[in-house]
Amino acid sequence: MNEENQVPPQINTPPMPPKLPNERPRLGDDPAERVPIPHAFAAIEALLRQPRRLLFQLRQPGAGKLIAEMLFIAFFCSAVYGVVAGTFSGGTQLWAAPVKIALGLMISAAICLPSLYIFTCLSGSRARLAEVAGLLAGLLMLMTILLVGFAPVAWIFSQSTESLAWMGTLHILFWFVATLFGVRFMKNGFSHAEAKSQAGVNVWIIIFLLVALQMTTALRPIIGKADNFFPTEKKFFIGHWFDCLKQSAEETKTNSRN
């Protein structure tokens, strides 16, 4: 009888360790971050207002649709900025510039995606290929949205100056600023993927910048005029820039003499 009424011993499980005061909140701790992103406009709003919500959704199963929407937004916004860039020369550049800018950006991202995934793995991150692609898509989307924001300023200068070198410098400046914010979003995403170091990602950023800059030279002209849609001569982007500056200086001297 005593054995039948004996209460089984209780196993005391150790309590969960308390969250440290300075510990960074994990993605999804806030219920607002777990709200699904139903369409492209919601993705834009989440990127600008709730980037952690977008980062959380990129980790969820079925994020492929969201990544596709982000890439579409980046393609569309880069094409819109390309139209503004094409207004400097007008003519065929009104359609050639947006095609070159949009396709060049997508091709640059596709070229750099494998190296980004390799550097991510070497850094000890647990991010899957889909999540890495989503972070790259977020970089492109934020970058091109900012370029659209800069478009009115670029249009004003394109209608008030004839200096090709100055307009090229202005577009590159806008592109660098937009890329800086896009890279900050991407690095913020990798910080939640348990990466032990971001040295590899920093190296990749340099690679991406070089590829994108060379792409602008490979697809030249983007804001100037030319007889051919694609260049017939191969050039490094730094050499191309110096040639443009030299040509602009010669044209300025010729105009001052006349």
Backbone bond lengths (Angstrom), bond angles and torsions (degrees), N, CA, C in turn:
res aa  C-N    CA-C-N  psi(-1)  N-CA   C-N-CA  omega(-1)  CA-C   N-CA-C  phi
1 M - - - 1.458 - - 1.526 110.74 -
2 N 1.308 116.52 -42.40 1.456 118.82 -178.72 1.529 111.10 -65.67
3 E 1.381 115.26 -34.99 1.452 118.44 179.68 1.523 111.80 -69.30
4 E 1.387 116.31 -36.16 1.457 119.56 -179.79 1.512 111.49 -67.90
5 N 1.312 118.50 -34.22 1.467 121.42 -178.40 1.530 113.09 -90.34
6 Q 1.316 115.25 5.46 1.458 116.74 -177.08 1.529 109.90 -72.32
7 V 1.309 116.70 132.72 1.464 121.99 -179.19 1.525 108.41 -80.30
8 P 1.340 118.24 130.69 1.478 119.87 -179.59 1.522 109.75 -65.65
9 P 1.283 115.63 145.21 1.482 118.87 -178.59 1.522 110.30 -65.71
10 Q 1.319 116.70 143.23 1.453 122.72 179.34 1.532 109.63 -93.15
11 I 1.322 113.26 137.88 1.461 119.54 178.76 1.516 108.02 -95.80
12 N 1.286 116.32 120.02 1.459 121.42 -179.91 1.525 109.69 -85.35
13 T 1.341 117.30 109.25 1.461 121.78 178.33 1.520 108.87 -81.63
14 P 1.308 117.18 139.83 1.477 119.39 179.82 1.520 110.26 -65.74
15 P 1.303 117.57 139.29 1.472 119.53 179.95 1.517 111.00 -68.76
16 M 1.363 115.66 155.06 1.459 121.30 176.87 1.523 109.30 -63.83
17 P 1.297 116.08 137.94 1.482 117.76 -179.94 1.521 110.27 -63.47
18 P 1.299 116.45 136.00 1.472 118.68 -179.40 1.519 111.03 -66.50
19 K 1.301 114.51 150.96 1.448 120.78 179.21 1.530 109.45 -72.51
20 L 1.313 114.84 128.24 1.454 119.22 -179.13 1.524 110.32 -66.49
21 P 1.326 116.96 147.96 1.472 118.88 -177.76 1.522 113.14 -59.45
22 N 1.348 117.55 -36.07 1.459 120.89 -176.61 1.528 112.94 -96.91
23 E 1.340 117.12 6.36 1.453 119.69 -178.89 1.530 110.12 -72.25
24 R 1.322 114.81 137.41 1.459 120.13 -178.30 1.516 110.09 -70.14
25 P 1.344 118.36 133.97 1.466 119.43 178.87 1.525 110.99 -64.27
26 R 1.322 115.24 141.18 1.447 120.34 -179.29 1.516 110.83 -81.33
27 L 1.321 115.44 154.55 1.451 120.19 178.17 1.525 109.26 -63.50
28 G 1.306 116.72 129.54 1.456 121.93 179.84 1.511 113.86 97.92
29 D 1.337 119.11 -8.46 1.461 120.76 176.37 1.523 111.09 -62.93
30 D 1.313 115.81 -36.08 1.461 120.83 176.34 1.527 109.02 -84.62
31 P 1.336 119.31 124.65 1.473 120.29 179.94 1.515 113.46 -56.70
32 A 1.335 117.65 -28.77 1.462 119.87 179.65 1.520 111.87 -65.47
33 E 1.332 117.47 -25.69 1.456 120.84 179.78 1.518 111.88 -74.79
34 R 1.334 117.98 -18.98 1.455 121.44 -178.45 1.527 112.78 -91.37
35 V 1.329 116.94 0.74 1.464 120.13 178.21 1.521 108.87 -71.99
36 P 1.325 119.52 125.36 1.473 121.48 -178.16 1.528 111.81 -61.32
37 I 1.328 115.47 156.46 1.468 122.81 176.90 1.521 107.12 -104.32
38 P 1.335 118.59 104.34 1.465 120.32 -169.11 1.524 115.14 -79.25
39 H 1.339 118.76 -27.07 1.465 119.62 -174.26 1.522 110.14 -151.60
40 A 1.335 115.24 -179.98 1.456 121.13 -173.35 1.528 112.20 -65.80
41 F 1.331 117.12 -40.03 1.460 119.43 -179.43 1.528 111.11 -64.50
42 A 1.335 116.05 -36.50 1.464 119.25 176.16 1.524 110.82 -66.95
43 A 1.341 116.94 -32.18 1.465 119.79 177.17 1.520 111.15 -66.30
44 I 1.342 116.63 -39.60 1.463 119.85 177.62 1.525 110.47 -63.81
45 E 1.327 116.50 -45.47 1.464 120.41 -179.51 1.525 111.10 -63.99
46 A 1.343 115.83 -40.11 1.470 118.68 179.14 1.522 110.97 -66.30
47 L 1.320 117.49 -37.86 1.455 120.28 179.95 1.523 111.76 -65.16
48 L 1.318 116.36 -38.49 1.459 120.27 -176.71 1.524 112.69 -84.03
49 R 1.329 117.14 -34.54 1.467 120.59 -174.25 1.526 113.58 -107.01
50 Q 1.336 117.55 -36.60 1.458 122.18 -175.99 1.529 110.27 -132.50
51 P 1.322 118.86 68.15 1.468 119.27 -177.77 1.524 113.39 -60.56
52 R 1.327 118.16 -30.11 1.469 120.28 178.47 1.527 110.95 -65.82
53 R 1.322 116.89 -33.50 1.463 119.95 176.28 1.525 110.24 -63.11
54 L 1.323 117.27 -41.42 1.462 120.80 178.33 1.520 110.91 -67.12
55 L 1.327 117.19 -40.29 1.457 120.56 178.53 1.524 111.19 -62.98
56 F 1.331 116.34 -39.00 1.466 119.79 179.22 1.526 110.76 -66.48
57 Q 1.323 117.37 -42.49 1.466 120.34 -178.10 1.522 111.87 -67.53
58 L 1.323 117.60 -29.05 1.461 119.86 177.76 1.522 111.99 -68.18
59 R 1.323 117.62 -18.52 1.463 121.64 178.82 1.518 113.11 -88.22
60 Q 1.323 116.52 -8.94 1.452 120.05 -174.64 1.524 110.91 -86.53
61 P 1.352 117.54 155.03 1.462 119.90 175.82 1.529 110.78 -61.37
62 G 1.300 116.01 145.40 1.455 120.48 -179.98 1.511 114.05 78.10
63 A 1.349 117.56 24.65 1.461 120.54 -179.96 1.522 112.45 -77.32
64 G 1.322 117.21 -2.82 1.459 120.25 -178.31 1.520 112.91 -60.41
65 K 1.330 117.17 -38.93 1.461 120.31 178.70 1.521 111.14 -63.71
66 L 1.322 116.66 -42.18 1.455 120.53 178.43 1.524 110.90 -63.64
67 I 1.329 117.35 -41.47 1.467 120.66 179.17 1.520 110.33 -63.78
68 A 1.340 117.46 -41.07 1.461 120.74 178.60 1.525 111.01 -62.48
69 E 1.324 117.34 -40.29 1.464 120.72 178.19 1.524 111.03 -65.35
70 M 1.334 116.54 -38.84 1.461 120.03 178.78 1.521 111.14 -65.03
71 L 1.334 116.88 -40.62 1.464 120.15 178.20 1.526 111.04 -66.83
72 F 1.320 117.21 -37.17 1.465 119.96 177.45 1.527 110.72 -63.81
73 I 1.325 116.52 -42.71 1.470 120.04 178.40 1.520 109.98 -61.69
74 A 1.346 117.11 -43.31 1.458 120.65 179.85 1.528 110.68 -63.15
75 F 1.327 117.10 -41.23 1.471 120.88 178.99 1.527 110.43 -64.51
76 F 1.325 116.94 -45.65 1.466 120.92 -178.24 1.530 111.03 -64.88
77 C 1.325 117.13 -46.34 1.463 120.38 -177.83 1.528 111.35 -65.71
78 S 1.331 117.24 -38.43 1.459 119.43 178.19 1.525 110.76 -67.16
79 A 1.331 117.35 -33.84 1.461 120.08 176.25 1.522 111.04 -67.75
80 V 1.327 117.07 -38.60 1.469 120.62 177.55 1.527 109.84 -62.52
81 Y 1.313 116.67 -44.76 1.467 119.47 178.02 1.521 110.53 -64.88
82 G 1.332 116.92 -33.78 1.452 120.48 178.23 1.515 112.29 -63.68
83 V 1.329 117.30 -36.23 1.470 120.28 176.63 1.525 110.11 -61.90
84 V 1.324 116.01 -43.24 1.462 120.39 178.76 1.527 110.01 -63.68
85 A 1.339 117.30 -42.13 1.467 120.20 178.01 1.521 110.87 -63.38
86 G 1.337 117.12 -34.70 1.451 120.54 -179.26 1.506 114.34 -72.15
87 T 1.334 118.20 -18.16 1.461 120.61 179.33 1.525 112.42 -68.14
88 F 1.326 117.94 -14.72 1.466 119.92 178.25 1.521 110.89 -64.77
89 S 1.339 117.18 -42.95 1.467 121.15 179.95 1.523 112.35 -102.08
90 G 1.337 116.50 -26.92 1.455 119.60 -179.71 1.525 111.51 71.17
91 G 1.328 116.29 -167.02 1.461 120.67 178.62 1.510 112.63 65.08
92 T 1.331 114.96 -134.10 1.463 120.17 -178.65 1.523 112.77 -66.21
93 Q 1.330 117.60 -20.35 1.458 120.19 -179.36 1.526 112.41 -67.90
94 L 1.309 117.35 -18.44 1.467 120.24 178.55 1.525 111.56 -64.71
95 W 1.334 117.51 -26.23 1.471 119.80 175.45 1.531 111.94 -111.82
96 A 1.347 116.80 -26.69 1.466 119.12 -179.28 1.521 111.82 -72.41
97 A 1.339 116.96 -41.27 1.468 120.04 -178.82 1.526 112.54 -61.98
98 P 1.351 119.74 -48.38 1.473 117.74 178.75 1.523 113.37 -63.26
99 V 1.338 117.27 -36.03 1.473 119.58 178.18 1.517 110.41 -64.43
100 K 1.329 116.96 -44.94 1.468 120.57 -178.26 1.525 111.97 -67.44
101 I 1.341 116.67 -41.47 1.461 119.08 -178.14 1.524 110.96 -68.25
102 A 1.328 116.96 -45.20 1.470 120.23 -177.82 1.525 111.21 -66.82
103 L 1.328 116.66 -49.09 1.465 119.24 -179.69 1.525 111.36 -67.54
104 G 1.321 117.07 -38.15 1.462 119.61 179.64 1.512 112.20 -62.85
105 L 1.329 116.74 -38.65 1.458 120.35 179.11 1.521 110.98 -67.54
106 M 1.335 117.03 -43.35 1.464 120.37 179.82 1.527 111.30 -66.14
107 I 1.332 116.65 -40.87 1.467 119.90 179.47 1.528 110.70 -65.86
108 S 1.326 116.85 -40.75 1.470 120.25 178.27 1.525 110.53 -60.68
109 A 1.338 116.56 -42.64 1.466 119.82 179.13 1.521 111.25 -64.98
110 A 1.344 117.24 -41.21 1.468 120.34 179.67 1.526 111.05 -65.15
111 I 1.330 116.92 -38.03 1.464 120.58 179.30 1.528 111.10 -65.54
112 C 1.325 116.47 -37.31 1.469 120.99 -173.57 1.528 113.65 -90.43
113 L 1.332 118.61 -10.84 1.465 120.32 -178.10 1.529 113.14 -61.91
114 P 1.354 120.21 -45.84 1.480 118.12 179.45 1.525 113.33 -58.52
115 S 1.328 117.72 -43.57 1.467 119.39 -179.94 1.523 111.28 -67.31
116 L 1.341 117.48 -33.00 1.465 119.61 176.83 1.518 110.71 -64.21
117 Y 1.319 117.91 -42.49 1.466 121.07 179.56 1.531 110.91 -65.55
118 I 1.336 116.93 -39.65 1.467 120.38 179.49 1.528 110.61 -64.81
119 F 1.326 117.04 -45.71 1.469 120.29 178.52 1.529 110.64 -63.96
120 T 1.330 116.46 -34.76 1.459 120.14 178.27 1.525 111.04 -64.07
121 C 1.325 116.23 -43.75 1.464 120.09 178.88 1.528 111.04 -65.87
122 L 1.328 116.93 -40.66 1.466 120.02 -179.75 1.524 112.12 -66.12
123 S 1.330 117.03 -25.89 1.462 120.36 179.36 1.519 112.56 -79.34
124 G 1.330 117.48 -2.90 1.459 121.29 179.90 1.511 114.01 87.51
125 S 1.316 117.96 8.08 1.457 120.94 -179.11 1.522 110.45 -72.65
126 R 1.327 115.62 148.43 1.460 122.07 177.88 1.530 112.31 -97.41
127 A 1.313 117.43 10.41 1.461 120.96 -178.51 1.523 110.53 -65.67
128 R 1.332 116.16 132.48 1.451 121.66 176.74 1.525 109.90 -76.59
129 L 1.339 115.76 166.76 1.460 120.37 -179.62 1.520 110.77 -59.67
130 A 1.332 117.49 -39.16 1.462 120.20 179.58 1.522 111.09 -63.60
131 E 1.336 116.80 -40.16 1.467 119.62 179.01 1.521 111.16 -67.77
132 V 1.336 117.28 -39.38 1.464 120.62 177.03 1.522 110.35 -62.33
133 A 1.341 116.35 -43.50 1.463 120.05 177.21 1.526 111.10 -63.12
134 G 1.328 116.78 -35.81 1.459 120.04 178.16 1.517 112.24 -67.33
135 L 1.332 116.90 -39.02 1.462 119.73 177.52 1.528 110.89 -66.25
136 L 1.327 116.64 -38.26 1.464 119.83 176.51 1.532 110.48 -66.23
137 A 1.337 116.43 -39.22 1.466 119.68 176.26 1.521 111.06 -63.99
138 G 1.342 116.90 -36.78 1.463 120.06 176.34 1.515 111.63 -64.82
139 L 1.335 116.65 -39.45 1.465 120.20 175.90 1.527 110.25 -58.92
140 L 1.335 116.36 -47.93 1.465 120.18 -178.88 1.526 111.59 -64.64
141 M 1.322 116.78 -40.17 1.458 119.51 -177.56 1.520 111.32 -66.86
142 L 1.321 117.29 -47.43 1.465 119.67 179.18 1.522 110.82 -64.10
143 M 1.311 116.19 -39.27 1.453 121.11 179.93 1.528 111.13 -61.45
144 T 1.312 118.05 -46.93 1.463 121.17 -176.81 1.531 111.75 -74.59
145 I 1.331 117.56 -31.80 1.469 119.37 175.31 1.524 110.02 -62.62
146 L 1.328 116.56 -41.62 1.462 119.96 177.35 1.527 110.86 -65.48
147 L 1.320 117.11 -36.69 1.464 119.63 177.50 1.523 111.10 -63.10
148 V 1.320 117.01 -39.08 1.463 119.82 175.75 1.527 109.87 -62.79
149 G 1.329 116.66 -37.14 1.454 119.64 176.35 1.527 112.34 -64.51
150 F 1.350 116.67 -32.73 1.463 120.91 177.50 1.523 112.53 -81.16
151 A 1.332 117.98 -12.12 1.463 121.56 -173.17 1.523 113.91 -57.17
152 P 1.347 120.63 -43.43 1.468 118.48 178.80 1.524 113.13 -60.19
153 V 1.337 116.64 -37.40 1.465 119.82 178.34 1.529 109.92 -66.23
154 A 1.339 116.37 -43.49 1.461 120.01 178.71 1.524 110.98 -62.94
155 W 1.317 117.63 -36.60 1.469 120.44 -179.63 1.525 111.43 -66.88
156 I 1.328 116.86 -40.55 1.465 120.16 178.84 1.527 110.76 -58.59
157 F 1.343 116.64 -45.48 1.461 119.87 -178.82 1.523 111.42 -71.34
158 S 1.334 117.18 -34.55 1.458 119.12 179.57 1.516 112.47 -66.01
159 Q 1.340 117.40 -25.09 1.460 121.67 179.50 1.521 112.74 -92.66
160 S 1.324 117.68 -7.80 1.461 119.78 -174.76 1.521 113.80 -120.22
161 T 1.335 118.22 2.12 1.459 120.56 177.99 1.519 109.48 -140.68
162 E 1.324 116.38 154.51 1.455 122.43 177.08 1.522 111.58 -114.35
163 S 1.318 117.42 7.72 1.463 121.66 -178.24 1.522 110.04 -81.50
164 L 1.318 116.10 111.74 1.459 120.63 178.61 1.528 111.30 -66.37
165 A 1.330 116.99 -38.62 1.464 120.65 -179.61 1.522 111.14 -65.01
166 W 1.325 117.19 -40.85 1.459 120.53 -179.74 1.522 111.11 -66.94
167 M 1.333 116.89 -42.64 1.465 119.29 179.88 1.525 110.83 -66.56
168 G 1.332 116.62 -38.79 1.461 118.99 177.12 1.519 111.83 -62.79
169 T 1.330 116.20 -40.95 1.470 120.57 177.94 1.525 110.95 -63.80
170 L 1.322 116.67 -40.88 1.465 120.37 -179.82 1.527 111.18 -64.39
171 H 1.326 117.19 -44.08 1.472 120.65 179.43 1.528 111.03 -64.25
172 I 1.318 117.16 -40.17 1.467 119.97 178.79 1.521 110.64 -66.29
173 L 1.334 116.72 -37.79 1.466 120.34 177.61 1.528 110.52 -62.59
174 F 1.322 117.14 -46.54 1.465 120.46 177.45 1.524 110.52 -60.97
175 W 1.328 116.58 -39.92 1.467 120.56 -178.51 1.532 110.73 -65.88
176 F 1.331 117.13 -40.33 1.465 120.30 179.11 1.528 110.98 -64.89
177 V 1.322 117.35 -43.75 1.466 120.51 179.78 1.527 110.31 -62.97
178 A 1.328 116.77 -45.37 1.469 120.42 179.72 1.521 110.91 -63.57
179 T 1.332 116.92 -40.65 1.467 120.27 179.24 1.519 111.05 -65.39
180 L 1.316 117.39 -35.73 1.468 121.11 178.82 1.522 111.32 -59.38
181 F 1.327 117.34 -45.10 1.464 120.33 178.75 1.525 110.85 -68.95
182 G 1.332 117.67 -37.88 1.456 120.15 177.69 1.517 111.97 -63.54
183 V 1.332 116.70 -41.37 1.466 120.95 178.25 1.524 110.64 -64.88
184 R 1.311 117.21 -37.46 1.468 119.93 178.54 1.523 110.76 -62.24
185 F 1.331 117.49 -40.12 1.463 120.25 176.30 1.524 110.87 -62.71
186 M 1.326 116.77 -45.61 1.456 120.23 -177.93 1.523 111.79 -64.03
187 K 1.326 117.52 -43.03 1.460 120.50 179.42 1.520 111.21 -66.62
188 N 1.322 117.27 -32.81 1.464 120.77 175.14 1.522 110.48 -63.68
189 G 1.334 116.44 -38.21 1.453 119.82 176.97 1.515 112.56 -66.09
190 F 1.326 117.31 -40.91 1.462 120.30 179.50 1.526 111.70 -69.14
191 S 1.315 117.68 -25.15 1.465 119.80 178.89 1.524 111.58 -66.99
192 H 1.336 117.51 -20.86 1.466 121.42 177.55 1.530 112.16 -92.90
193 A 1.329 117.29 -0.70 1.464 120.88 -177.28 1.522 112.16 -100.11
194 E 1.335 116.92 19.35 1.457 123.48 175.41 1.528 112.36 60.87
195 A 1.315 116.81 33.60 1.465 119.76 176.05 1.527 109.87 -71.71
196 K 1.325 115.94 135.50 1.462 120.45 -179.19 1.528 111.85 -77.83
197 S 1.318 116.62 -25.26 1.456 121.19 -179.15 1.527 108.70 -152.67
198 Q 1.322 115.75 149.06 1.460 121.17 176.07 1.523 111.72 -107.56
199 A 1.323 116.59 16.63 1.462 120.19 179.39 1.526 110.79 -62.98
200 G 1.341 116.45 -41.73 1.462 119.58 179.16 1.505 112.37 -64.24
201 V 1.321 116.87 -39.82 1.457 120.84 178.51 1.523 110.44 -65.58
202 N 1.327 117.06 -38.18 1.465 120.49 177.93 1.526 111.04 -63.98
203 V 1.336 116.86 -38.63 1.465 119.80 176.18 1.524 110.15 -65.18
204 W 1.329 115.96 -41.17 1.465 119.39 179.81 1.514 111.34 -63.06
205 I 1.317 118.56 -36.45 1.469 121.24 179.56 1.525 110.05 -59.56
206 I 1.326 117.25 -40.95 1.459 120.67 177.28 1.528 110.39 -63.50
207 I 1.333 116.04 -42.52 1.465 120.43 178.31 1.523 110.66 -61.27
208 F 1.320 116.84 -44.15 1.467 120.66 -179.41 1.524 111.27 -62.92
209 L 1.324 116.70 -41.38 1.464 120.11 179.21 1.526 110.91 -63.33
210 L 1.323 116.81 -43.41 1.461 120.47 -179.75 1.529 111.19 -64.93
211 V 1.328 116.38 -42.45 1.467 119.88 -179.85 1.524 110.67 -64.49
212 A 1.322 116.94 -44.60 1.463 120.46 -178.80 1.529 111.00 -65.03
213 L 1.335 117.44 -40.76 1.454 120.04 179.10 1.528 111.26 -66.80
214 Q 1.329 116.58 -40.48 1.461 119.01 178.23 1.526 110.86 -67.01
215 M 1.332 116.56 -31.61 1.461 120.16 178.87 1.525 110.52 -64.25
216 T 1.332 117.45 -36.66 1.465 119.65 177.96 1.521 111.47 -64.34
217 T 1.334 116.52 -30.21 1.460 120.05 177.27 1.519 110.96 -79.89
218 A 1.319 117.11 -38.17 1.465 120.75 179.78 1.522 111.83 -66.19
219 L 1.339 117.31 -28.07 1.469 121.38 -179.36 1.521 112.36 -102.97
220 R 1.320 117.54 12.56 1.460 120.43 -178.24 1.523 111.23 -62.16
221 P 1.331 118.44 154.56 1.463 126.65 -3.05 1.528 111.43 -85.37
222 I 1.329 115.40 149.46 1.460 120.91 177.17 1.519 110.81 -107.22
223 I 1.323 116.46 -39.41 1.468 118.40 178.35 1.529 111.75 -113.56
224 G 1.328 118.34 -14.88 1.462 121.30 178.72 1.523 111.44 -96.31
225 K 1.328 115.56 -178.35 1.459 121.39 179.81 1.519 110.08 -105.16
226 A 1.334 115.40 150.23 1.464 121.09 177.95 1.518 108.73 -156.06
227 D 1.332 115.27 159.43 1.462 120.23 179.58 1.523 112.10 -77.25
228 N 1.335 116.66 -28.81 1.464 121.89 -177.56 1.521 110.37 -109.87
229 F 1.338 114.76 149.79 1.468 119.42 178.19 1.518 111.27 -68.01
230 F 1.348 116.91 -40.38 1.457 122.90 176.19 1.523 109.13 -114.68
231 P 1.333 117.89 149.74 1.467 120.32 -179.39 1.523 111.38 -69.49
232 T 1.317 116.03 150.56 1.465 121.63 177.70 1.522 111.93 -97.87
233 E 1.326 117.45 -8.85 1.464 122.39 -178.39 1.517 110.17 -117.48
234 K 1.338 117.01 135.04 1.455 121.93 178.54 1.526 109.80 -84.53
235 K 1.349 115.48 135.14 1.455 120.79 180.00 1.522 110.12 -144.38
236 F 1.333 115.26 150.92 1.459 121.19 169.54 1.521 107.40 -82.95
237 F 1.337 117.33 146.68 1.461 118.90 -170.34 1.522 112.71 -62.91
238 I 1.345 117.93 -32.05 1.461 119.41 178.47 1.530 110.64 -67.93
239 G 1.341 116.36 -42.13 1.451 120.06 176.52 1.519 112.18 -62.50
240 H 1.332 115.96 -38.02 1.460 120.04 177.99 1.525 111.01 -65.23
241 W 1.319 116.65 -40.12 1.467 119.90 178.65 1.527 111.36 -62.86
242 F 1.335 116.77 -44.21 1.463 119.64 179.79 1.527 111.21 -64.33
243 D 1.329 116.88 -37.08 1.459 120.05 177.18 1.522 111.25 -63.59
244 C 1.348 116.12 -40.11 1.467 119.84 178.94 1.529 111.16 -66.30
245 L 1.334 116.13 -41.05 1.463 119.48 178.38 1.524 111.15 -65.38
246 K 1.330 116.75 -40.29 1.460 120.52 178.87 1.524 110.74 -64.82
247 Q 1.334 116.66 -43.12 1.463 120.56 178.60 1.519 111.41 -64.37
248 S 1.344 116.30 -39.73 1.468 119.82 179.09 1.518 111.09 -65.23
249 A 1.342 116.70 -39.48 1.464 119.89 179.03 1.524 111.01 -65.64
250 E 1.329 117.56 -39.55 1.460 120.76 178.62 1.524 111.25 -65.82
251 E 1.342 116.60 -39.91 1.463 119.53 178.42 1.523 111.30 -66.25
252 T 1.331 117.29 -35.75 1.466 120.59 178.21 1.520 110.91 -65.56
253 K 1.348 117.26 -42.08 1.460 120.31 177.66 1.515 111.96 -63.96
254 T 1.346 116.12 -39.96 1.456 119.88 179.39 1.521 111.41 -64.91
255 N 1.311 116.89 -41.94 1.460 120.46 179.78 1.531 111.87 -67.67
256 S 1.331 117.17 -35.62 1.462 120.26 179.67 1.526 111.51 -68.89
257 R 1.351 117.09 -33.16 1.457 119.99 177.78 1.534 111.42 -70.40
258 N 1.328 114.74 -36.70 1.466 118.74 -179.99 1.533 111.46 -75.42
